[in-house]
Every structure is written in C-alpha cells, then in structure tokens.
C-alpha cells in the first residue's frame, strides 16, 4: 500500500518499486517456509514426477494433427519462434509432409518404416497402418506420427473391411483423399498393401512402391511353394491357397480374386508418378519373373540402412588357433528360415563349433539340451550388441531356405564385424562377397559343413574375412532417407492445409 501511494504521488521511481517488490517476495517466501518447511521439496517432487506430462503429450499430438499452422505454433511455444515466422511469411508447412502406408504386423516392414520416420529430420512423416483380424487384413486404419509418439493420431473403422488388398475401395479412397488434403501431404511411400487398396498407388502424388517382399502378387509373401516359384498360373495358385504351409493368411479368398488383383496391380504400377524401389536387385528380378509387366517400369535400388546410435563393430575378434569355433545363428528359427536344414546339420556342426541361437524363438527349444548350444529366445533391438559381446562369436551362420529380399540381420552381423556363412540365394548371394566378407553355400548339410571345416582348419581365412568386413562401415538409416528424398520429389505446395471446416472429413 505504501509503495502504491508513493507511486501515485510520484515519490518513488520504477526502480524503487522493483526493489520493493523483490523485498516483499523474499519476505513472503520466508513466511511461507516458516509455515511449511517442506514446501520447496514438495514443489520439486511435483516437477520431477510431472503427472500432467502424458496429458500434455496427447494435447500436443492432437494439435499437430490439425496441420502445419498449429504445428508451427507448438514449435514456437517450445522455443523455436522461427518456425512460426516461417509459417506466417511463406504460408508453407514447417516441414513438407509425406505419408507411409503399410500393415501393422511388425517384422522388417514395420522396422523400416519406424527407422525411416525417426531418421528423417527434413520432412514430417505420417504412417497410415492397417488393422487386421482373422477374417480381414483391413478392418480399420490408424494414423501415426512415429517420430513423435507411439499413440495414434486418428483411428477409423472401415464400414466395408478389406479382406486382403482391394482393387478399389471408395471408402478408402475418400479417406486417403481427406488425409492428403487435411495434412498437406506431398509424397507417399507404400511399403505394404496388406489391408489397403490399390487406390494408394493412384493418388497422383509422387509415390514410391517399396519391394519389401512379393506381396500382393504372392499371397504367401515369399513366392515359395515346395520350391522357389518362377511362375504362378491359376492351377498352381489354387493349389498354393489350399496346401502351402506358408500361405496361412487368406483362407477366404479365391485364385480368381488374386489374378484380378495382379492384373490391376500391373496397371497401377505404370501410373504417372509411381516409382518402384527395391533394396536389392534380386527381389526386383523375382518380381519381373513373376509379373512380366513390371519389366517396363522404371526402378531404383536403394539399400536399407540401420538406425545405429553408435557403431557396433570392433569388439569381436576371430578365434585363435586351438580354440573351438563359436558361431551365432541370429534371428527367428522357422521352417522358412532353415529350421530343417539346421536340424540335419546340428550333429556334425557341434563337432567343430559351439553355437549360440540368438533370438531363436520357440522353435529353438528343440536344441536347448544339446551340449555346446546356448539359447537366447528373445531380445530387444538395443540389447543385440551386448549379447554379441558376451558370446564373442567368430562368425554368423544364416541358413534361410527362402530368398531374402534384403535381411536386416545380415546388416547387423556385418555392422558388428562378423563374417557370415549363408545359403547362396536371394539377397545373401547379392550382398555377401564370397570368400571376402563371408562364405556362400548351397542349402545342403554336407556343403555347409565343408565350409565350416575349412574355417576351422584355416583360421587365417577367418581372420581375412573379419578384416574385410570391418573395412565396410554399415549403411545408416539417414543415408537411406537421403536417397529416397533424391528419388522422390515433393508435389507442388498448394498452400495451407484444409481449413478446420474441411478437415472434418479427415477426423
């Protein structure tokens, strides 16, 4: 009261008022602490616990989902005022937006999408993921922003579920158009059409169709039915749908439906703006063999990259003379990953080497009581380096009997500095330099054992393979992203994303 009176009569200056305010604040804090000595501890504990953090995160996600202008305001509130200035001066999104399309089944496709989204610092990446049940691959859709949160931005139920992949689907097409308009999407990357419609390839935007596997040409994904498929006519397709153990997904579809889908896919892949991308030449060659119309489509080879926070290699050295070989067999064991071959090989294998089954899953339990075999049924991705350092393997053994389209596991073994003995097929034959970075062998027990005995008896070869692998640093996810940016231009910016009233069709 005294200060206000002095101020009103111009007795005290503004500096004097500031000093008086500071004194009053200090006095108030002293009295508060006298009454509540634990006050500061309670406040600091509340700040550390931050119970409202989850709620703020959800609110931030909802704001980002409204488009580029709201995202710019959010970034400005987080200490980046240039984002808002850029938005207001140019009318352009803070970052151009691109959309990923795939299933939600996990595996290599999901890993690729997540690695891409988190490594891309120049574009905003959204992910439209299908949701499945036992009767339909697409009962609904969910939109994510993986670099921000694991929670969906928006979810939809489809009134007409998509059993596998739809040739066309008006509801899906309208939903996709709403997303493109509402978020200002300017490019698309289609990694899987499981649970989606071929409308995803007809948006008119610059689009990359990434060949992670052989779907949707092959309902079994791997184009393997008793042997690697080189053709698939109606009769073979009918038999495959009925009796191929790898074909467990589409119990309610017919060969005619798949033939119709294949024909429509061939037409869509020739559409303006669609680029075909393959991580290896071999997977593209298999597509052309099975779907000859693809031969005329331009394509680009872009190898997948690893999302590494630090190098993996350098801590493992090959075995000295006299010590038993130590081999790691990485990844899930399953019929298509060479389980039968390993069962036939194991008695001879254990005469020359100790074996670690790393991430083998339930199929590995059949070997758990064998002397010289160690099991790690499951592990998290960030634990891989620790497991390899613990077991100190001399080489990796990869026995897949299906042609791999790329193999993240092979990349990880190379990144750790391990040479790889692998079956001579698909991506293995393309990515392993025989007798330089590994050994390629036919998928027969005697051939595999011959290669292993050579390594056991000639440790100098093992040392050479190890040195050669270390001379090739792993390709990183950010390098892969840069290649996709160079390949995939952005559609012209048509200005602001849809107004709030127009965005109702999206949400």
Secondary structure, DSSP 8 states (H G I E B T S, - for coil): -HHHHHHHTT-S-HHHHHHHHHHHHHHHHHHHHHH-TTHHHHHHHHHHH-TTHHHHHHHHHHHHTT-HHHHHHHHHHTT-HHHHHHHHHH-S-SSEEEEEEE-SS-HHHHHHHHHHHHH-SSEEEEEEEEE--SS-SEEEEEEE-TTT-SS-SEEEEEEEEESS-BS--HHHHHHHHHHHHHHTEEEEEES--TTSBGGGG-SSSEEEEEESSSTTT-TTSS-BSSSB-S---HHHHHHHHHH-TT--S-TT--HHHHHHHHHHHHHHTTSTTEEEEESSHHHHHHHHHH-GGGGGS-EEE----B--SS---SS-----TTS-EEEEEES---GGGTHHHHHHHHHHHTTTEEEEEET--GGGGGGTTSTTEEEE----GGGHHHHHHHH--SEEEE--SS--SS-HHHHHHHHTT-EEEEESSHHHHHHS-BTTTEEEE-SSHHHHHHHHHHHHH-HHHHHHHHHHHHTS---BHHHHHHHHHHHS------SS---TTGGGGT-
